[in-house]
Amino acid sequence: MNTAEKLAELRKRIDQIDASLAPLFEERMGVSKLIAEVKGAGNLAIVDDDREQAVVGQAAALVGEDVRGELQLLMRTVLAISKERQRKTLFSGDVRLLPPPRRPIRGDITCAYQGVPGAWSEQALIKLFPEANRMATEFFEDVFTAVKERKAAYGVVPIENSKTGAIGETYDLLRKFGCYIVGRTWIDINHCLLAPEGTGLSDVREVFSHPEGFRQCSRFLHGRAWDLSACRNTAVAAETAAKSAGGRTAAIGSRRAAEINGLKVLAPDIMDDAANRTSFVVISPEPEYEEKDDLISVTFSAPHRSGSLCEILLPFMAAGLNLMRIESRPAAPGQYRFFVEIQGNIMDKGTTEALRHASVTCEYFEVIGCYGDS
């Protein structure tokens, strides 16, 4: 018997085993549904940690040590699916995950961003709302305040960089202010070393930038005996360098910031990664979404026990939804809140069902936007 024949024979045995497992699995799901009905009638919790431990232990005792770990994993997966089946039985009603969408605001509008003219956030705003009035604010929180108090129709804030990852403060403020994400765009971050006219590279002693700017240009800065002074953003850094006397200062920022502040580009494109990009989101006090949108952001907290995060994510896997990103943020000592970006649309029935089933496994669950890329 050659290799192909041996493989075909073994696969045939696997098919026979699977054919035996399928009806047993179906029977187990049927019993799980009956258990859900009993729990519902008795107002009992779906999760029973002691029972789960016993089930896993009993099954593990039936096999050899060489496959015991794999069987424990299998049984925990089966238990998670069983609990999902019970949740479908008990929580199949219509639960609104997002308020009805408002119509996008057009015309003479004001949009807020953090920084001063020349900031990357301003450039994202110009790309998204080229005709809008631009409201410059000092801090990220000021952007959210302006939107929440209806002083600005929208706000534009960074949420992720392709090199340094998530902007944690933005996630925290989304939850704090109860704003919704209604759009997103990416901006290529082409950092340059900027300096006043007459300043040479050998003259520089102090460089201003946002801490992210320093991190994104770490290779260029390595080995240079310069003082690195942090600013609120790169545009403020350019403004500071332009006002400094002595011809010893420079800034890391954009070409636009150089033009606005009368600086020259001393060294172009000094980023570690030539593909360096930052994602900016549009925030609003109310949700806006339509059928063509293909991204959903949710935030939730998981029960503090083994396997709880896997259980929350299981409905997304079962529905075939792709998770684009997951971030965790501290909520309290020893407690974390998760933010997940999902490929899908809130108006799709299957997606909504997956979100609803995930929500009932959480201590807290909220959809913070359905939107698309611009």
C-alpha positions as CSV (number, residue, x, y, z in Angstrom):
1,M,0.0,0.0,0.0
2,N,1.5,3.3,-1.1
3,T,1.4,6.6,0.8
4,A,-1.7,7.9,-1.0
5,E,-3.6,4.7,-0.3
6,K,-2.6,4.7,3.4
7,L,-3.7,8.3,3.7
8,A,-7.0,7.6,2.0
9,E,-7.7,4.6,4.3
10,L,-6.9,6.6,7.5
11,R,-9.1,9.5,6.3
12,K,-11.9,7.0,5.7
13,R,-11.6,6.0,9.4
14,I,-11.7,9.6,10.4
15,D,-14.9,10.1,8.4
16,Q,-16.5,7.1,10.1
17,I,-15.6,8.5,13.6
18,D,-16.9,11.9,12.7
19,A,-20.1,10.3,11.4
20,S,-20.5,8.7,14.9
21,L,-19.7,12.0,16.7
22,A,-22.2,14.1,14.8
23,P,-25.4,12.6,16.1
24,L,-24.0,12.5,19.6
25,F,-23.2,16.2,19.4
26,E,-26.7,16.9,18.1
27,E,-28.2,14.9,21.0
28,R,-26.0,16.8,23.4
29,M,-27.2,20.2,22.0
30,G,-30.8,19.0,22.3
31,V,-30.3,18.2,26.0
32,S,-28.6,21.6,26.5
33,K,-31.7,23.2,25.1
34,L,-33.8,21.3,27.6
35,I,-31.5,22.3,30.4
36,A,-31.9,26.0,29.3
37,E,-35.6,25.7,29.6
38,V,-35.3,24.3,33.1
39,K,-32.9,27.0,34.2
40,G,-35.1,29.7,32.7
41,A,-38.1,28.4,34.6
42,G,-36.1,28.3,37.8
43,N,-34.4,31.6,37.2
44,L,-31.0,29.9,37.4
45,A,-27.7,31.2,36.0
46,I,-26.4,29.6,32.8
47,V,-22.9,29.4,34.1
48,D,-22.1,26.8,36.8
49,D,-18.3,26.7,37.3
50,D,-18.4,23.7,39.7
51,R,-20.4,21.6,37.2
52,E,-18.1,22.5,34.3
53,Q,-15.0,21.5,36.3
54,A,-16.7,18.2,37.1
55,V,-17.6,17.5,33.5
56,V,-14.1,18.2,32.3
57,G,-12.6,16.1,35.0
58,Q,-14.8,13.1,34.4
59,A,-14.0,13.1,30.7
60,A,-10.3,13.5,31.2
61,A,-10.3,10.5,33.5
62,L,-11.5,8.3,30.6
63,V,-8.5,8.7,28.3
64,G,-4.7,8.2,28.5
65,E,-2.4,11.0,29.7
66,D,-1.0,11.6,26.2
67,V,-4.3,13.1,25.0
68,R,-5.7,14.3,28.3
69,G,-4.9,17.9,27.7
70,E,-6.4,17.9,24.2
71,L,-9.6,16.3,25.6
72,Q,-9.9,18.9,28.3
73,L,-9.6,21.6,25.6
74,L,-12.3,19.8,23.5
75,M,-14.7,19.5,26.5
76,R,-14.2,23.1,27.4
77,T,-15.1,24.0,23.8
78,V,-18.1,21.8,23.9
79,L,-19.2,23.4,27.2
80,A,-18.8,26.8,25.7
81,I,-21.0,25.8,22.7
82,S,-23.5,24.3,25.0
83,K,-23.8,27.5,27.0
84,E,-24.1,29.4,23.7
85,R,-27.0,27.1,22.8
86,Q,-28.7,27.8,26.1
87,R,-28.3,31.6,25.6
88,K,-29.9,31.3,22.2
89,T,-32.8,29.5,23.9
90,L,-33.2,32.1,26.7
91,F,-32.2,35.3,25.0
92,S,-33.6,35.2,21.5
93,G,-35.7,38.4,21.8
94,D,-35.0,41.6,19.9
95,V,-32.5,43.7,21.8
96,R,-31.5,47.0,20.3
97,L,-27.7,47.3,20.3
98,L,-27.5,50.8,18.8
99,P,-30.0,53.6,18.9
100,P,-31.6,54.5,15.5
101,P,-29.0,56.3,13.3
102,R,-29.2,60.0,12.7
103,R,-28.7,61.5,9.3
104,P,-25.2,62.7,8.6
105,I,-24.9,66.5,9.1
106,R,-23.8,68.4,6.0
107,G,-23.5,72.0,5.1
108,D,-21.8,74.7,7.2
109,I,-20.5,72.6,10.1
110,T,-17.7,72.8,12.6
111,C,-15.4,69.9,13.4
112,A,-13.0,69.7,16.3
113,Y,-9.5,68.3,16.5
114,Q,-6.7,68.3,19.1
115,G,-3.7,70.5,18.4
116,V,-2.9,73.5,16.3
117,P,-2.9,74.0,12.5
118,G,-0.4,71.5,11.0
119,A,-1.3,68.7,13.4
120,W,-1.8,65.3,11.9
121,S,-5.3,65.4,13.4
122,E,-6.0,68.5,11.4
123,Q,-4.8,66.8,8.2
124,A,-7.2,63.9,8.9
125,L,-10.0,66.4,9.5
126,I,-9.3,68.2,6.2
127,K,-9.4,64.8,4.3
128,L,-12.7,63.9,5.9
129,F,-14.4,67.3,6.0
130,P,-12.6,69.5,3.5
131,E,-15.3,72.3,3.7
132,A,-15.8,72.3,7.5
133,N,-14.9,75.0,9.9
134,R,-12.0,73.7,12.0
135,M,-12.0,74.0,15.8
136,A,-8.5,73.5,17.3
137,T,-8.5,72.3,20.9
138,E,-5.8,71.8,23.5
139,F,-6.5,68.2,24.6
140,F,-8.2,65.1,23.3
141,E,-10.8,65.4,26.1
142,D,-11.6,68.9,24.7
143,V,-12.6,67.3,21.4
144,F,-15.0,65.0,23.1
145,T,-16.5,67.8,25.2
146,A,-17.1,70.0,22.1
147,V,-18.9,67.1,20.4
148,K,-20.9,66.1,23.5
149,E,-22.0,69.8,24.1
150,R,-22.9,70.2,20.4
151,K,-20.3,72.9,19.9
152,A,-19.0,70.8,17.1
153,A,-20.9,68.4,14.8
154,Y,-18.0,65.9,14.7
155,G,-14.6,65.4,16.3
156,V,-11.6,63.7,14.7
157,V,-9.1,61.9,17.0
158,P,-6.4,59.3,16.4
159,I,-7.0,55.8,17.6
160,E,-4.2,53.6,16.3
161,N,-0.8,53.8,14.7
162,S,0.6,51.1,12.5
163,K,3.9,51.1,14.4
164,T,3.2,51.9,18.0
165,G,-0.4,50.5,18.3
166,A,-3.5,51.8,20.0
167,I,-4.0,55.3,21.4
168,G,-5.3,54.3,24.8
169,E,-6.6,57.7,25.8
170,T,-9.0,57.7,22.8
171,Y,-10.5,54.4,23.9
172,D,-10.9,55.7,27.5
173,L,-12.6,58.9,26.4
174,L,-15.0,57.0,24.1
175,R,-16.3,55.2,27.1
176,K,-16.2,58.2,29.4
177,F,-18.2,60.5,27.2
178,G,-20.5,57.9,25.6
179,C,-19.7,59.1,22.0
180,Y,-20.1,57.0,18.9
181,I,-17.6,56.2,16.1
182,V,-19.2,57.2,12.8
183,G,-16.3,57.1,10.4
184,R,-12.6,56.3,10.0
185,T,-9.7,57.2,7.8
186,W,-5.9,56.5,7.6
187,I,-3.2,59.2,7.2
188,D,0.3,58.5,6.1
189,I,2.6,59.9,8.8
190,N,5.7,61.2,7.0
191,H,7.7,62.7,9.8
192,C,10.5,65.2,9.0
193,L,13.1,67.0,11.1
194,L,12.1,70.7,11.0
195,A,14.3,73.6,12.0
196,P,14.4,77.4,11.5
197,E,16.3,78.8,8.5
198,G,20.0,78.9,9.1
199,T,20.0,75.9,11.4
200,G,22.2,72.9,10.3
201,L,22.0,69.3,11.5
202,S,25.2,69.8,13.5
203,D,23.7,72.8,15.3
204,V,20.7,70.9,16.8
205,R,20.8,70.4,20.6
206,E,17.1,70.1,21.5
207,V,14.2,68.4,19.5
208,F,10.5,68.9,20.2
209,S,7.8,66.4,19.3
210,H,4.9,64.4,20.7
211,P,6.2,61.2,22.5
212,E,4.7,59.1,19.6
213,G,6.8,61.1,17.2
214,F,9.9,60.2,19.1
215,R,8.9,56.5,19.2
216,Q,8.1,56.4,15.5
217,C,11.6,58.0,14.6
218,S,13.7,56.1,17.2
219,R,16.2,54.8,14.7
220,F,17.0,58.3,13.4
221,L,17.3,59.6,16.9
222,H,19.5,56.8,18.2
223,G,23.0,57.8,19.0
224,R,22.3,61.6,18.6
225,A,23.1,63.6,21.7
226,W,20.0,65.7,21.6
227,D,17.6,66.6,24.4
228,L,14.1,65.3,23.5
229,S,11.3,67.6,24.8
230,A,7.7,66.3,24.7
231,C,4.9,68.5,23.4
232,R,1.1,67.9,23.1
233,N,1.4,67.2,19.4
234,T,3.9,67.6,16.5
235,A,2.3,70.8,15.3
236,V,2.8,72.4,18.7
237,A,6.4,71.1,18.6
238,A,7.0,72.9,15.2
239,E,5.4,76.1,16.7
240,T,7.8,75.8,19.7
241,A,10.9,75.3,17.6
242,A,10.0,78.3,15.4
243,K,9.7,80.6,18.4
244,S,12.9,79.3,20.1
245,A,16.0,81.6,19.8
246,G,19.6,80.5,19.3
247,G,19.4,78.3,16.3
248,R,19.8,75.1,18.4
249,T,16.3,73.7,18.2
250,A,14.4,71.5,15.8
251,A,11.0,69.6,15.8
252,I,9.7,66.3,14.4
253,G,6.5,67.0,12.4
254,S,4.9,67.3,9.0
255,R,5.8,69.3,6.0
256,R,2.5,71.2,6.5
257,A,3.6,72.2,10.0
258,A,6.9,73.4,8.5
259,E,5.1,75.6,6.0
260,I,2.8,77.1,8.6
261,N,5.6,77.9,11.0
262,G,8.2,79.1,8.5
263,L,10.6,76.2,9.1
264,K,12.7,74.2,6.7
265,V,12.9,70.5,6.3
266,L,16.3,69.6,7.8
267,A,15.9,65.8,7.2
268,P,12.9,64.4,5.3
269,D,11.0,61.1,6.0
270,I,12.8,60.1,9.2
271,M,10.3,57.5,10.3
272,D,11.4,54.0,11.3
273,D,8.8,52.5,9.0
274,A,8.1,54.1,5.6
275,A,4.6,52.7,5.7
276,N,3.9,54.5,9.0
277,R,0.2,55.4,9.2
278,T,-2.3,56.5,11.8
279,S,-5.9,55.7,12.0
280,F,-8.3,58.5,12.9
281,V,-11.9,58.1,13.9
282,V,-14.8,60.5,13.6
283,I,-16.8,60.8,16.8
284,S,-20.4,61.9,17.2
285,P,-23.0,62.3,20.1
286,E,-25.3,60.0,18.1
287,P,-24.7,56.9,15.9
288,E,-24.7,57.1,12.1
289,Y,-24.8,54.0,10.0
290,E,-26.1,52.5,6.8
291,E,-26.1,49.1,5.0
292,K,-22.8,49.7,3.2
293,D,-20.8,50.2,6.4
294,D,-18.5,47.3,7.2
295,L,-16.9,47.9,10.6
296,I,-18.4,47.6,14.1
297,S,-16.7,48.6,17.4
298,V,-17.8,47.2,20.7
299,T,-16.6,47.5,24.2
300,F,-17.2,45.0,27.0
301,S,-15.9,43.7,30.3
302,A,-15.5,39.9,30.9
303,P,-16.2,38.0,34.1
304,H,-13.1,37.3,36.1
305,R,-12.8,33.6,35.5
306,S,-10.9,31.2,33.2
307,G,-12.3,31.0,29.7
308,S,-14.7,33.9,29.9
309,L,-13.1,35.9,27.1
310,C,-13.2,32.9,24.8
311,E,-16.9,32.5,25.5
312,I,-17.6,36.1,24.6
313,L,-15.7,35.8,21.3
314,L,-17.2,32.4,20.4
315,P,-20.4,33.8,18.9
316,F,-18.3,35.8,16.5
317,M,-16.4,32.8,15.4
318,A,-19.6,30.8,15.0
319,A,-21.1,33.5,12.8
320,G,-18.0,33.7,10.7
321,L,-17.2,37.3,11.7
322,N,-13.7,38.5,11.4
323,L,-12.2,40.3,14.4
324,M,-9.9,43.1,13.0
325,R,-8.5,44.2,16.4
326,I,-8.8,43.7,20.1
327,E,-7.4,46.0,22.8
328,S,-7.6,45.9,26.6
329,R,-7.7,48.9,28.9
330,P,-7.5,49.0,32.7
331,A,-10.9,49.8,34.2
332,A,-10.0,49.3,37.9
333,P,-7.2,47.6,39.8
334,G,-7.1,44.0,38.4
335,Q,-10.1,44.7,36.0
336,Y,-10.0,45.3,32.3
337,R,-12.3,46.6,29.6
338,F,-11.9,45.2,26.1
339,F,-12.4,47.1,22.8
340,V,-13.0,45.0,19.7
341,E,-13.3,46.0,16.0
342,I,-15.4,43.5,14.0
343,Q,-15.9,43.3,10.2
344,G,-19.6,43.4,9.7
345,N,-22.7,45.6,9.7
346,I,-25.1,46.2,12.6
347,M,-28.1,45.9,10.2
348,D,-27.2,42.3,9.2
349,K,-29.4,39.8,11.1
350,G,-26.6,37.3,11.6
351,T,-24.2,39.9,12.9
352,T,-26.8,41.3,15.3
353,E,-27.6,37.9,16.6
354,A,-23.9,37.2,17.2
355,L,-23.5,40.5,19.1
356,R,-26.6,39.8,21.2
357,H,-25.4,36.4,22.1
358,A,-21.9,37.8,23.0
359,S,-23.5,40.5,25.1
360,V,-25.3,38.1,27.5
361,T,-21.9,36.6,28.5
362,C,-20.5,39.9,29.6
363,E,-20.6,41.9,32.7
364,Y,-20.9,45.0,30.5
365,F,-21.4,45.3,26.7
366,E,-21.9,48.3,24.4
367,V,-21.7,48.8,20.7
368,I,-19.9,52.1,20.1
369,G,-20.3,52.4,16.4
370,C,-21.0,51.0,13.0
371,Y,-19.1,52.8,10.3
372,G,-16.9,52.5,7.2
373,D,-13.4,53.7,6.0
374,S,-13.1,57.0,4.1
